Amino acid sequence: MGEISGEYEVVVVGGGIMGSCTAYQIAKRAKSVLLLDQYDFLHHRGSSHGESRTIRQTYPEEYYSAMLDEAFSLWEEAQEEIGYRMHVKTKHLDMGSIQNKKLQSIIQVCRKRGIPIEVLNSEQVSERFKVIKVPSDWIGVVTDIGGTLRASKAVATFQSLALKHGATLRDNAKVTEISIGCKLRDGSDGVLVCTTRGSVLGRKCVIAAGAWSQKLANEISGIELPIQPLHTTIAYWKIQEGLQSFLPENGFPTFAFHGDPTIYGTPSLEYPGLFKVSVDGGYPCDPEKRAFLPDLDLLREKVSPWLAESFRGNVMSESPVIAEACMYSMTPDEDYILDFLPLTKTEMSTAAKSPILIAAGFSGHGFKMSPLVGRIMADLALTGEAHGVPLHNFSIERFLQNPKGNTKDYE
């Protein structure tokens, strides 16, 4: 264990976007917080690095769409505080077969919540977005509420803001043990967090360690959280014709194709003459042993034909110019885990609020929600409650009731 080098109200394990937002929210409330990462801050080994992520309000689940109301506001607040932009606003386009249940659910949720959308037929999609050609049985759902988030810039921003409000940041500090029952200076129980750079005490501990969260949870309590890390690939493709039509300032949207597979993309923003298009998925991996090679075969098999059909002649579709490895952390229902961590297997069905919390399983769609996740985890750690969000949808207990988790209406 070694000498205990400090005591904090909350120790946050994981310096990616979720941990950084959580540390910021705690520090902003004038509470002492330590943010730990096992590697250098802004490393490329997890799920928070890279040039961009998309942000949209078009979800087939009403609760995510509603949560985005606050998430958008929190992104704006952070940008105001730091003094520069992380969110590049664009339109957003969802497209697919008119029979696609997920796409139809998106339309129903938007109409129910009063989110302005336009539902376009295939000809109207091509008229609106000149470089996109879609089959006659496709439809498009267009909204002004979308955009691109500058990913690594955002992580750095929330770390900077946390530091500004008094947080302590410590990287290259791999956690070797987390245990409860240790006494704080005031005599109350705390959490001991041992790392390769020394040991600290916290009144609470929040695990936000991405693909490593499952392993840490198992070491603490012996439970097996249903989180499967996936090795994914981000790709940028060369625009051959009509470059101006791919620019966000000229109306090109972030987009998602709802089919088999699900494909998503962003305007030409990060690299001149290129735009990002990738498959929403990958293959199972071990975060400790994964190769960092992009899966070019998957891209050529799934994305290349789709690009050739949907951007006929406008994109060099044979192979991407740039491809980078990343990771998802998938749950069976693709919903997050935001909860108190049971300290033993026997406590999984209880409502006991342990001093250890976990934010994990973001399933490839969490980045946009990260400022809100930070607010939720700070609330839970400091007060034991978080209002305005349906926490039952993100509980660990849901997997006891159904190993597949939440049931989705569109499945």
C-alpha positions in Angstrom: 0.0 0.0 0.0 2.7 2.5 0.9 2.3 5.9 2.4 -1.1 7.6 1.9 -0.4 10.8 0.2 -3.7 12.6 0.3 -7.4 12.7 1.1 -10.1 13.8 -1.2 -13.9 14.1 -1.2 -13.9 12.0 -4.4 -11.3 10.1 -6.3 -12.1 9.6 -10.0 -10.5 6.7 -11.8 -10.2 7.3 -15.5 -9.1 10.5 -17.3 -11.1 10.1 -20.5 -14.1 12.3 -21.3 -16.4 10.8 -18.6 -13.9 11.0 -15.8 -12.8 14.5 -16.8 -16.3 15.8 -16.9 -17.0 14.2 -13.5 -13.9 15.7 -12.0 -14.9 19.1 -13.4 -18.4 19.0 -12.0 -17.1 18.0 -8.5 -14.4 20.7 -8.5 -16.8 23.3 -9.7 -18.8 22.7 -6.5 -15.7 23.4 -4.4 -15.2 19.8 -3.4 -11.7 18.2 -3.4 -11.3 15.7 -6.2 -8.4 13.7 -7.7 -8.5 12.6 -11.3 -6.4 9.5 -12.1 -5.3 7.9 -15.4 -3.1 4.9 -15.8 -1.5 6.4 -18.9 -0.5 9.9 -20.1 -3.5 12.2 -20.2 -4.9 12.5 -23.7 -3.5 9.0 -24.6 -4.8 7.1 -27.6 -5.4 3.7 -25.9 -9.1 4.1 -24.9 -12.3 5.6 -26.3 -12.0 9.4 -25.8 -9.2 10.3 -28.3 -9.4 11.5 -31.8 -10.5 14.4 -33.9 -14.3 14.2 -33.7 -17.5 12.7 -32.4 -21.1 13.4 -33.6 -23.8 15.0 -31.4 -27.5 14.6 -32.3 -30.9 14.6 -30.7 -32.4 12.0 -33.0 -32.7 8.9 -30.8 -35.2 6.0 -31.0 -35.3 6.0 -27.2 -37.2 9.0 -25.8 -35.0 9.2 -22.6 -31.8 9.8 -24.5 -33.4 12.5 -26.7 -34.7 14.2 -23.5 -31.2 13.9 -21.8 -29.7 15.7 -24.8 -31.6 18.9 -23.9 -29.4 19.3 -20.8 -26.3 17.9 -22.5 -26.4 20.6 -25.2 -26.8 23.2 -22.5 -23.8 21.9 -20.6 -21.6 21.9 -23.7 -22.5 25.5 -24.2 -21.7 26.4 -20.6 -18.3 24.7 -20.9 -17.5 26.6 -24.1 -18.5 29.9 -22.5 -16.3 29.2 -19.5 -13.2 28.1 -21.5 -13.6 30.7 -24.2 -13.5 28.6 -27.4 -15.7 26.2 -29.3 -15.7 22.4 -29.2 -19.1 21.9 -30.9 -19.2 22.6 -34.6 -23.0 23.0 -35.3 -24.4 21.2 -38.4 -27.6 19.7 -39.6 -28.1 16.0 -38.9 -29.4 13.4 -41.3 -30.7 10.0 -40.4 -31.5 7.8 -43.4 -32.5 4.2 -44.3 -35.4 2.1 -45.5 -38.9 3.5 -44.9 -39.6 0.1 -43.2 -36.7 0.4 -40.7 -38.2 0.2 -37.2 -35.4 2.2 -35.6 -35.8 5.1 -38.0 -39.5 5.1 -37.6 -39.0 5.2 -33.8 -36.7 8.2 -34.2 -39.5 10.0 -36.2 -42.1 9.2 -33.5 -39.8 10.3 -30.6 -39.0 13.6 -32.4 -42.7 14.4 -33.1 -43.7 13.5 -29.6 -41.1 15.8 -28.1 -41.7 18.6 -30.5 -38.2 18.4 -32.1 -38.4 20.0 -35.5 -37.7 17.5 -38.3 -38.3 17.1 -42.0 -39.0 13.6 -43.4 -37.8 13.5 -47.0 -38.3 10.9 -49.7 -35.3 9.7 -51.7 -35.6 12.4 -54.3 -35.8 15.1 -51.7 -32.7 13.8 -49.9 -30.7 14.1 -53.2 -32.1 17.5 -53.9 -31.2 18.8 -50.4 -27.8 17.2 -50.2 -26.5 17.2 -53.8 -23.7 14.6 -53.4 -25.9 12.0 -51.6 -27.8 9.5 -53.8 -30.2 7.1 -52.0 -32.4 4.2 -53.2 -36.0 4.9 -54.0 -37.3 3.1 -50.9 -35.2 5.2 -48.5 -36.2 8.2 -46.5 -34.2 10.9 -44.7 -34.9 12.6 -41.4 -33.3 16.0 -41.2 -32.9 18.2 -38.1 -30.9 21.4 -37.4 -29.9 19.9 -34.1 -26.6 18.2 -34.8 -22.9 18.7 -35.1 -19.4 17.6 -34.6 -17.6 17.6 -31.2 -13.8 18.0 -31.2 -13.0 15.0 -29.1 -9.4 15.3 -27.8 -9.9 19.1 -27.5 -13.0 18.4 -25.3 -11.1 16.1 -23.0 -8.3 18.6 -22.6 -10.9 21.3 -22.0 -12.7 19.6 -19.1 -9.4 18.7 -17.5 -8.3 22.3 -17.8 -11.6 23.5 -16.3 -11.3 20.9 -13.5 -7.8 22.1 -12.7 -9.0 25.7 -12.8 -11.6 24.9 -10.1 -9.0 23.2 -7.8 -9.0 19.6 -8.9 -5.8 17.5 -8.7 -4.8 15.7 -11.9 -2.4 12.7 -11.8 -1.5 10.6 -14.9 0.7 7.5 -15.3 -1.0 6.3 -12.1 -2.4 2.8 -12.7 -4.8 1.7 -10.0 -3.6 -1.5 -8.3 -6.3 -1.8 -5.6 -9.5 -0.2 -4.4 -10.8 -1.1 -1.0 -13.3 0.2 1.5 -13.4 0.5 5.3 -10.4 2.8 5.7 -10.8 5.7 8.1 -10.6 9.3 6.9 -9.2 12.0 9.1 -12.6 12.8 10.6 -13.1 9.1 11.6 -15.7 8.3 8.9 -15.3 5.4 6.5 -13.6 6.1 3.2 -12.2 4.3 0.1 -8.5 3.5 -0.3 -7.2 3.8 -3.9 -3.7 2.4 -4.4 -1.8 3.3 -7.6 1.7 2.9 -9.0 2.2 6.5 -7.9 1.1 6.1 -4.3 -2.1 5.6 -2.3 -4.9 8.1 -1.6 -8.1 8.2 0.4 -11.5 9.4 -0.8 -14.9 9.7 0.8 -16.2 8.3 -2.5 -14.6 6.8 -5.6 -16.0 7.0 -9.2 -14.8 4.4 -11.7 -15.0 5.9 -15.2 -12.3 3.8 -16.8 -13.9 2.8 -20.1 -13.0 -0.7 -21.3 -11.1 -1.3 -18.0 -14.1 -0.6 -15.8 -15.4 -4.2 -15.9 -12.0 -5.5 -14.7 -11.9 -3.0 -11.8 -15.4 -3.8 -10.8 -14.7 -7.5 -10.7 -11.6 -7.0 -8.6 -13.6 -4.9 -6.1 -16.7 -7.0 -5.7 -16.5 -10.1 -7.8 -19.4 -9.2 -10.0 -19.2 -9.6 -13.8 -20.7 -6.5 -15.4 -21.9 -7.3 -18.9 -19.5 -5.0 -20.7 -17.8 -6.1 -23.9 -15.0 -4.0 -25.3 -15.0 -3.8 -29.1 -12.1 -2.9 -31.3 -13.4 -0.3 -33.8 -12.0 1.6 -36.7 -12.4 5.3 -37.6 -11.8 6.1 -41.2 -11.4 9.2 -43.4 -12.1 9.0 -47.2 -10.9 11.2 -50.0 -13.4 13.5 -51.7 -13.0 13.4 -55.5 -15.7 15.7 -56.7 -17.8 18.4 -55.2 -15.6 19.2 -52.2 -17.6 22.4 -51.4 -20.7 20.3 -50.9 -19.1 18.3 -48.1 -18.3 21.4 -45.9 -20.4 22.1 -42.8 -20.7 25.7 -43.6 -22.4 24.7 -46.9 -25.0 22.6 -45.2 -23.4 19.1 -45.3 -24.7 17.2 -42.2 -23.5 14.7 -39.7 -25.3 11.5 -40.8 -26.3 8.0 -39.8 -27.5 5.2 -42.1 -29.7 2.8 -40.2 -29.3 -0.6 -41.9 -27.0 -3.5 -41.9 -24.4 -2.4 -40.9 -25.1 1.0 -39.3 -22.8 3.6 -40.9 -22.2 7.1 -39.6 -20.2 10.1 -40.9 -19.3 13.8 -40.5 -18.7 16.7 -42.8 -15.2 17.5 -44.2 -13.7 19.2 -41.2 -10.7 17.6 -39.6 -8.6 17.0 -42.7 -8.8 19.1 -45.9 -10.4 17.1 -48.7 -11.4 14.2 -46.5 -14.5 13.2 -44.6 -15.1 10.6 -41.9 -17.3 7.6 -42.5 -17.2 4.5 -40.3 -19.0 1.4 -39.3 -20.8 1.5 -35.9 -19.3 -1.7 -34.5 -16.2 -3.9 -34.4 -15.0 -7.1 -32.9 -14.4 -8.2 -29.3 -11.1 -7.3 -27.8 -9.1 -7.2 -24.6 -8.1 -3.6 -23.8 -4.8 -4.9 -22.4 -3.8 -7.0 -25.4 -5.6 -5.5 -28.4 -3.7 -4.7 -31.6 -3.8 -1.0 -32.5 -4.2 -1.8 -36.2 -7.3 -0.5 -38.1 -9.6 -3.1 -39.6 -9.2 -2.2 -43.2 -10.9 -5.4 -44.4 -14.1 -4.5 -42.5 -14.0 -1.0 -44.0 -13.6 -2.4 -47.5 -16.3 -5.0 -47.0 -18.9 -2.8 -45.4 -18.2 0.9 -46.0 -16.7 0.9 -49.5 -19.8 -0.5 -51.3 -22.0 1.8 -49.3 -19.9 4.9 -50.3 -19.8 3.8 -53.9 -23.6 3.6 -54.0 -24.5 6.6 -51.9 -21.8 9.1 -53.1 -21.6 7.9 -56.7 -18.3 9.2 -58.1 -17.8 11.9 -55.5 -15.7 9.8 -53.0 -12.7 7.6 -53.6 -14.4 4.5 -52.0 -11.9 1.7 -52.6 -10.0 2.4 -49.4 -9.7 5.1 -46.7 -6.8 7.6 -46.7 -6.6 7.6 -42.9 -7.7 4.8 -40.5 -7.4 4.8 -36.8 -8.2 2.2 -34.1 -10.6 3.0 -31.2 -12.7 1.1 -28.7 -16.3 0.8 -27.7 -17.5 -0.6 -24.4 -20.8 -2.4 -25.2 -23.6 -3.4 -22.9 -26.3 -6.0 -24.1 -28.9 -3.3 -24.5 -26.4 -0.6 -25.5 -27.6 1.6 -22.5 -25.1 3.1 -20.1 -24.3 1.9 -16.6 -24.5 4.8 -14.1 -24.8 3.4 -10.7 -23.4 2.6 -7.2 -21.2 -0.4 -7.5 -22.4 -3.4 -5.3 -19.6 -4.4 -3.0 -20.5 -8.1 -3.2 -22.5 -10.3 -5.5 -25.2 -10.7 -2.9 -25.8 -6.9 -2.9 -26.6 -6.7 -6.6 -30.4 -6.6 -6.0 -30.4 -4.1 -3.2 -30.6 -0.3 -3.3 -27.6 0.1 -1.0 -25.5 3.1 -1.9 -21.9 2.0 -1.7 -19.0 4.5 -1.6 -17.9 3.3 -5.0 -19.7 4.4 -8.2 -19.3 3.4 -11.8 -19.9 5.1 -15.1 -19.3 2.6 -17.9 -20.7 0.8 -20.9 -21.3 3.8 -23.2 -21.7 1.6 -26.2 -20.3 3.9 -28.8 -22.8 6.7 -28.2 -21.7 8.3 -24.9 -19.4 11.1 -25.9 -22.1 13.6 -26.7 -23.7 13.0 -23.3 -20.4 13.4 -21.3 -21.1 16.7 -19.6 -24.4 15.4 -18.4 -22.8 12.1 -17.3 -20.3 14.2 -15.3 -23.2 16.1 -13.6 -25.0 12.9 -12.8 -21.9 11.2 -11.3 -21.0 14.3 -9.3 -24.6 14.4 -7.9 -24.5 10.7 -7.0 -21.1 10.9 -5.4 -21.8 14.1 -3.4 -25.5 13.8 -2.5 -26.5 10.2 -3.3 -29.2 11.3 -5.8 -29.3 12.6 -9.3 -32.5 14.3 -10.5 -33.9 14.8 -14.0 -32.6 11.5 -15.5 -34.2 8.0 -15.6 -31.5 6.3 -13.6 -33.4 3.0 -13.6 -32.5 2.6 -17.3 -28.8 2.8 -16.3 -28.9 0.5 -13.2 -26.8 -2.6 -12.7 -29.9 -4.3 -11.3 -31.6 -4.3 -14.7 -29.3 -7.2 -15.8 -30.6 -9.3 -12.9 -34.2 -8.8 -14.1 -33.2 -9.5 -17.7 -29.6 -10.5 -18.8 -30.2 -8.6 -22.0 -31.1 -5.4 -20.1 -33.7 -3.0 -21.2 -36.2 -4.0 -23.8 -36.4 -1.6 -26.8 -39.7 -0.9 -28.5 -38.1 -0.8 -32.0 -36.5 -4.2 -31.8 
